[in-house]
């Protein structure tokens, strides 16, 4: 029985070759090639997690204009996790493009100043900062060595920043004020550098650094705890971030390799 199967398979190969040759003699085009095993399409999905390390350029309050003795001693946004998703296209010729959206977890904002009125006084500001960032990104792959591809890139988009629960405590004067929550949406941009490792034709791991400019944010109006006075919001200017991220890219359209056929 095994010899019969082998004989039939050999005849099929001979007939297939003869048919192809006959079609070529008649001037007919050859049949289309079979899809290559393991080939993938140019589209991919992307998931990433990371750590955001924000910096603040400066802070400003309306009372700074009225008293030139104000000195800001410290302003900071603490580090926070970030995570997001993306959808992209790989041209296969150096360039990749994707659109990403991410949430940057709640981070603590801290700042303090001092000033002179009838005596020395201080303000201590605290708040939570939450951000959503959406970017359109372009990457340039710089070549591949042993499945590792270094790349650079850049992105533009928007950042939505919320200042939540800001408090302003003036210890020497015994004053406490609370600010309304406020959200600002700004133009944002980023530059990237990273290394991508191709685990298999469908999955790529990506370790990257990103410098991100998120723009400015501002709290709502401040109101004294006894409702005796109000003041304008605290401006948090020039928020940037040094981000470190680990990504996974899943290429779409992967085709499974055909199962081998055994003949006895």
C-alpha positions in Angstrom: 0.0 0.0 0.0 2.9 2.4 0.8 4.5 1.7 -2.5 1.2 2.5 -4.3 0.9 5.9 -2.5 4.5 6.8 -3.4 3.8 5.8 -7.1 0.7 7.9 -7.2 2.5 10.9 -5.6 5.3 10.6 -8.3 2.8 10.5 -11.1 1.1 13.6 -9.7 4.4 15.5 -9.7 5.1 14.4 -13.3 1.6 15.5 -14.4 1.9 18.8 -12.7 5.3 19.5 -14.4 3.9 18.5 -17.7 0.9 20.7 -17.3 3.1 23.7 -16.4 5.3 23.1 -19.4 2.4 22.7 -21.7 0.9 26.0 -20.4 4.2 27.7 -21.0 4.3 26.3 -24.6 0.8 27.9 -25.2 2.0 31.3 -23.9 -0.2 31.2 -20.8 1.0 32.9 -17.6 2.3 30.6 -14.8 0.1 30.0 -11.8 0.5 32.4 -8.9 3.1 31.4 -6.3 1.9 29.8 -3.1 2.0 32.1 0.0 5.3 31.8 1.8 5.0 30.0 5.2 5.2 32.4 8.2 4.8 35.6 6.1 3.1 38.5 7.9 1.4 41.6 6.8 2.6 45.2 7.3 0.0 46.0 10.0 0.7 45.5 13.7 -0.8 46.0 17.1 1.2 47.3 20.0 0.9 47.3 23.8 3.3 49.0 26.1 4.0 49.8 29.8 6.6 52.0 31.3 7.7 54.6 33.8 7.1 58.4 33.4 9.6 60.7 35.1 8.1 64.3 34.7 9.8 67.6 35.2 8.3 71.0 35.8 9.8 74.2 34.2 8.2 76.7 36.6 5.0 77.5 38.5 3.1 80.8 38.7 0.4 82.3 40.8 -1.5 85.6 40.3 -0.1 87.0 43.6 3.4 86.8 42.2 2.6 89.9 40.1 1.6 91.9 43.2 4.6 91.0 45.4 8.1 90.8 43.9 9.4 89.1 47.0 8.0 85.7 46.0 10.7 83.0 45.6 9.8 79.5 44.4 12.1 77.0 46.1 10.9 73.7 44.7 8.5 72.3 42.1 8.2 68.7 41.1 5.9 65.9 39.7 6.7 62.5 41.0 7.3 59.5 38.8 4.3 57.4 37.8 3.6 54.2 35.7 2.2 54.6 32.2 0.5 52.1 29.8 -1.1 52.2 26.4 -2.0 50.7 23.1 -1.2 51.4 19.5 -1.9 50.4 15.9 0.8 50.7 13.2 2.1 50.0 9.8 5.6 48.7 8.9 6.7 49.6 5.3 9.5 47.0 5.4 11.9 49.6 4.1 13.3 51.5 7.1 10.1 53.3 8.1 7.3 52.5 10.5 4.3 54.5 11.6 1.8 54.1 14.4 -0.8 55.8 16.5 -0.6 55.4 20.2 -2.8 56.3 23.2 -1.7 56.1 26.8 -2.7 56.8 30.3 -0.1 58.2 32.7 -1.2 57.2 36.3 -1.9 59.7 39.0 1.3 61.5 40.1 1.9 63.7 43.1 2.7 67.4 42.4 4.7 69.3 45.1 5.9 72.9 45.2 6.7 75.6 47.8 7.5 79.3 47.9 8.3 82.0 50.4 7.6 85.8 50.4 7.5 88.8 52.7 4.5 90.8 53.8 4.4 92.0 57.4 6.7 89.1 58.1 8.0 86.0 56.4 5.4 83.6 55.0 5.3 80.4 52.8 3.0 78.4 50.6 3.1 74.7 50.2 1.2 73.3 47.2 0.1 69.7 46.7 -2.1 68.1 44.0 -2.6 64.9 41.9 -1.7 65.1 38.2 -3.3 62.7 35.7 -2.6 62.7 32.0 -3.8 61.1 28.7 -1.5 61.3 25.7 -2.2 60.5 22.0 0.6 60.6 19.5 1.1 59.9 15.8 4.6 58.5 15.5 7.2 57.9 12.8 10.2 55.6 13.3 13.4 55.0 11.3 14.9 51.5 11.6 18.7 51.7 11.4 19.4 48.1 10.3 19.2 44.7 11.9 22.0 42.7 13.6 21.3 39.2 15.1 17.5 40.0 15.2 18.2 43.4 17.1 17.1 46.6 15.3 18.1 50.0 16.7 15.8 52.9 15.8 15.0 56.5 16.3 11.7 58.3 15.9 9.4 61.2 16.7 5.7 61.9 17.4 3.2 64.7 17.5 -0.3 64.8 19.1 -2.0 66.0 22.2 -1.8 65.7 26.0 -4.8 66.1 28.3 -3.6 67.0 31.8 -5.8 67.2 34.9 -4.8 69.0 38.2 -6.9 67.4 40.9 -7.4 68.2 44.6 -4.8 71.0 44.8 -4.3 72.5 48.3 -2.4 75.6 49.3 -1.2 75.6 52.9 0.3 78.8 54.4 1.7 77.6 57.8 3.0 81.0 59.2 -0.3 82.7 58.5 -2.5 79.7 59.4 -4.1 79.8 55.9 -5.4 76.8 53.9 -7.0 77.0 50.5 -8.5 74.4 48.1 -8.6 74.6 44.3 -11.3 73.3 41.9 -10.2 70.4 39.6 -9.2 71.6 36.2 -8.2 70.0 32.9 -6.2 71.4 30.0 -5.5 69.9 26.5 -2.2 70.9 24.8 -0.2 70.2 21.7 2.4 67.5 22.6 5.5 66.1 20.9 8.0 63.4 21.6 11.4 61.9 20.3 12.3 58.3 20.6 15.3 56.0 20.7 15.2 52.2 21.2 16.1 48.7 20.4 13.7 46.1 18.9 14.2 42.3 19.2 12.4 40.0 16.8 11.3 37.0 18.8 9.7 35.4 15.7 8.2 36.7 12.5 5.0 37.7 14.4 6.2 39.1 17.7 8.8 41.8 18.4 9.9 43.1 21.8 10.8 46.8 22.1 12.8 48.7 24.8 12.8 52.4 24.3 13.5 55.9 25.8 11.2 58.8 25.0 11.4 62.5 25.7 7.9 63.9 25.9 6.8 67.6 26.0 3.3 67.8 27.5 2.7 71.5 27.7 1.2 73.4 30.6 -1.5 72.7 33.2 -3.4 74.9 35.7 -5.5 74.3 38.8 -9.0 75.8 39.2 -9.8 78.8 41.4 -8.5 78.6 45.0 -10.9 79.2 47.8 -9.9 79.7 51.5 -11.1 77.1 53.8 -13.4 79.6 55.6 -14.6 81.0 52.2 -13.2 84.4 53.2 -11.3 84.9 49.9 -10.5 83.4 46.5 -7.5 83.5 44.2 -6.6 82.4 40.7 -5.3 79.0 39.9 -1.7 77.7 40.2 0.0 77.4 36.7 2.3 74.5 36.2 4.4 75.3 33.2 6.6 73.4 30.7 5.8 69.9 31.8 8.2 67.4 30.2 9.0 63.8 30.9 11.7 61.2 30.5 9.9 58.0 29.8 11.2 54.4 29.7 9.0 51.8 28.0 8.7 48.1 27.2 6.5 47.3 24.2 5.3 44.2 22.4 4.3 44.4 18.7 2.1 41.7 17.2 2.2 41.6 13.4 -1.1 40.9 11.8 -1.7 38.4 8.9 0.6 35.7 10.0 0.2 32.4 8.1 0.9 29.1 9.8 3.5 26.9 8.1 2.0 23.8 6.3 2.1 20.5 8.2 4.6 18.1 6.7 3.2 15.0 4.9 4.7 11.7 5.7 4.7 8.9 3.1 5.2 5.2 4.0 
